[in-house]
Structures are given as C-alpha cells and as structure tokens.
Amino acid sequence: MRPLPGGNVALVCAAVHDGRPVVLKANPRGTPDDAGLASQGAALAFWRPSGGAVELLGARDDGFTLMLERAQPGDSLDGTDLAWAEKLAVLGRLARRLHAAGAPPPGTVIPMSDYVSGWGDGASELEELLAPSPGDVLVHADLHPGNALRVDGSWKAIDPHGARGDRNAEIWALLCPEAPGIPDAPAEARRIAWRRLRIYADAAGLDPGRAALWARVRAAAEAEWPDVADDPEWAERLRRLARALSVD
C-alpha cells in the first residue's frame, strides 16, 4: 500500500504478466484528487518516448487501475547516500527530461488551474503564471526522492500527479518531507533556501524567480492543510521556506 495526499491509500502489488515482472496499482476513488489520479496513466503514456518514467502497460477502471513495468532494481533516490544537493540535481535533471516531452493534448490531464484549486487564497498570486502558454509542459507535480527509482542504470519517475501548465511549478522537491529543515535565523534560512532552489532550477531548466513564486505560494498553502498541520515540524518548515523565498 502507498499513502496518497489526504490520507488515502493506493493498493500496489507485484505480479508477472506474460512472463514479465509488472506492478499493479489501484488508486482509490472518491478523493479530492480523483481527476489527478485518473490521469496518472495518461501522464505515464505521454512520457514513454522520453524514457523518464516507468512504462504504462495497461489501464482499466477509467484509469484508476494501472499495470506498470516493475522497476529493476527499483531502488529509490531517497534510499541513496547522496547529499541533498546531489539529490536535487538528480531530480532536476529528471524533471528536465520529462518536460522535454512538452504538453499533452488538452483534456488528457488536468490543467494546472484545477491542480491549485485547493491552495486557498494564495492561488490568486498565481493568476499570471496560470495563464496558458505555448511553453506549457506536463508537470509531474509530486517529484521527490521517493518517486524516483533506478531502472537499468538511470532514474525514472513514478506516481505523477500530472497537470498541464508552467514547468516552473515543478518545485515539490524543495517542499517535500524528505527535504532537510530550514533554520530559523532569517538570513541563514534565505541563503539555504535560495541555494537549494538555484541548484534544482539549474538542473531542471526552470526560471529561479518564477519557481520561487510557485514554491512559496504552495508551501504557505500546504502548511495549513489538515494532514500537514498534524505534523507541526513539517508545517513550520514549509512556513520558513515560504518566508525565506519571499522577495523584499
């Protein structure tokens, strides 16, 4: 079983299909993220030519049940002994690889405007960033060390919460629970937050200023979500990050 935002659980099991090791994944229905979960298969299928995501082998139940390649060896980036800056660089390069596929046809995945609908009042700051653009891509939106697996010597993404929109929204690696804490001292917090952002943005091909806007708005919004608020340490880390990335 794999936890999803909001405390929901996806059922995941290993199997063999036509002699090939596979993974079966059944996402729950009736959650606030139904649209995003239903489009996971479409996102993986769209990224297949890039080689940057696990391969989708089949889908049913309106996209809520997926058959996927079983990653071999399947070790996660989270389990490596790489320093955090190195993990950010790996995730950034993986994001760049996925973004190179461009944007899927309208209607195949949710637009970014739908994805941020639960972010509260902070989403109003993103009006310009949410405007459709010829440069829009398919954003993974949940890319963190646990969602990057080693497959035949390279890294592949799993479990997208895919949305079509601004590539600079691909900033979850900076906010995720696996990220080291941000110090309380404002000057040091700002130095560390911006250093991490620039490492990741450079690897991913993001605009640092626009990525920082996405990061601080999402961090401030998610710090107030009930499932995050139940973890005071993480919630406070998100608030510190939002403050550290603010522009004076």
N, C-alpha and C positions, 0 to 999 in steps of 0.2 A: 504494500500500500504506500502511496505517496501523498503527503499533505498538499493541499491547494490553498490559496488565499481564502480567508473566511472560515477556515477550519474544515473544509470539505476534503474528501479523500478520493484519490483516483486508485482504482484497482489495477495492479500491474503484475503480470506473471510471465515467466519464461516458458517457451514451448518450442516445438520443432514442426515446421511446415514444409512438406516436400523435401525432407532431408536437410533443410536449412534452419539454423537456430534463429528464432524470432522472439519478439516480445509482444504480448497482447496487453493493451491498455484500454480500460473502460473508465471514461470520465463520468462524473455524476451529473445528473440533470437537476433543474430547479434551483440553480445558484445564481447570484448576481452576475457571474462570469459566463453564463450559458453561451452567449454569442462568441466569445473568445475561445472557449473550449471546443465548440463545434467547428471552428475554423482552423484548429491545430493541424488537421490532416492537409487542408488546402495550403497552409503555410509550408509544411514539410515537402509537399509535392512541388511547390513553386521553386523551392531552393534546391531541388535534386540536382540540376545541372551544375550548381556551384560546388557540390561535394562538401558543403559546410554544415550539413545537418544529417541526422540519421535518416535512412531511406524509408519512405512510406510504402508498404507492400499491399495494403488493403484497408478499406474503411467500410463501416456499416452503421446502422442506427443513427442516421443523419449526421455522421461524423463524430459521434460520441465514443465509438469503439474503433480502435485502430490496431492494425498489425504492422509492426515496425521491425527493421533489421535489429538483431541483437548485437550491440557494440562489442567488439573484441579488441583488446582485452576489457574495455569498458571502464577503466579507472577514471575517476573524476579529477578534474583540476583541483578541486577542493582537497583531495587527499594527497597531493604532492607536497614536497618540502620547499617549493619555490617561495621566495619572498613575495609580499603582497604587491609590490610594484611590478614584479615579473608576471604575476597572475593577471594584473590589469592589462599588461601589454599583450598577453596571450588572448584574453577576452576581446581586447580592442581589435586585434588582427582578425579574429573570428567574426566579429561584427562587420568589419570592412568587407570580408569575403561574402557574407550573407547580403549585405547592402548592394554589392555589385550586381546582384540579380535584378535590381530595380524594383518597380512596383507592380503587383499583380493587377489583373483587370478589376475595375470597380465591382463590388458586390461579392467577391470571393472571400474577403476577410473584412473585419470591421474597420471603419475609418478611425483615425486617432481621436477625433472629436467624441466618438462614442466611448473609446477606451478611458478618457479622462473624465467622463461624466460623474464619477464618484469621488472626484478630488475636491469637491467643495468650492468655496468662494475663490480659492487660489487659481482655479482654471480660467477665471476672467483675465488674468495676466497673460494668458497664452493665446489670446484672440488672433494675433498676427501670426504666431507660429503654427496655429491650426489651419490656416488658410491653405487649401490645396495648391501644390506646386509641381511643375514638371520634374523637379528633383526628388519627389517623394519616393520612398522605398518601402519594402516590407520590414517593419521593425519587430524584432523578437520580443522586446519589452520585459523579458524576465531572464536576461542573460547574466548568470552569476556562476561562480566556480563549480557549484553542484550540478549545473545544467550544461557543462562542457565535458564530454567524455573522449578518451583517447581511443581512436579506431585506426588500426593498421599504421601507427606512427604519426597520425595527425589528429587534430581536435575537431569534434563535431558537436553541434548544438542539439539539445533535446528540449522538449516541453515548452515550445513557444506560446506566448500569449499574443500572437501576431496581430498587428494593426498596420494599416496603410497610412503613412504620414512622414513627418520630418525625421530624417535619420538622426538628428541631434537629440531626439527623445530616447535614444538607446543608452540610458545612463543608470540602469538598475545596478550595475556592477559597483557603482560608487555608494549606493544606499543599502545594499543587501546586508542581512545579519552577519554574514561571514566577514565583512569589512572590519578592519581594526577600528577602535574607538577614535574619537576626535577629542583633543584636550580641551579643557575649559577655558584656558587663557586665550582671549580673542586673537592676539597676534599670531600665536603658535598654531591655533586652530585654522586661521586663514591660510597660513603658509602651507600646512599639511594638506588641507582640502584642495587648494589650487594646484599643488604639485601633483596630487593623485589625478585630478581632473585632466591636467595637461598631458600626463603620461598616457592616460586612456584615450583622450581625444586625438592625440597624435597617432596612436596605433590604429584607431578606428576611422580616422579621416573625418572627425567632427569639428565643428566650429566651437572653440572653447567658450566664447561668450554665450552662444545660444544653448550649448549643452549645460552650462552653469544655470541658466534660467530654468530649463527643464528640471534639473536636479534639485534646485532649492524649492521650487513650487511643489514637486512631487514629495520631497522629504517633509515639508511643512504639512502637507495634506495627510500623508500616511501616518505621521506621528500621532494623529488624532483618531485613527481608525481603531475600533474596539479591540481587534485581535492584536494590534501593535501596542495600544495603550496598556494591554495586560502585561507587556514586557517593558517596564519603566526604563530599564537601561538602554534598550534599543530605541525607544521613543525619544529619550533625551539625546541620544547620539544623532538621530535624524534632525532634531531641532538645532543642535550645534552645527551640523553640516549646513543646514539652510542659512543660519546666521553667517557662517564662515564664507559662504559663496555669495553673500549679498554684495551689491555694488553701492559704495558710499556716494 
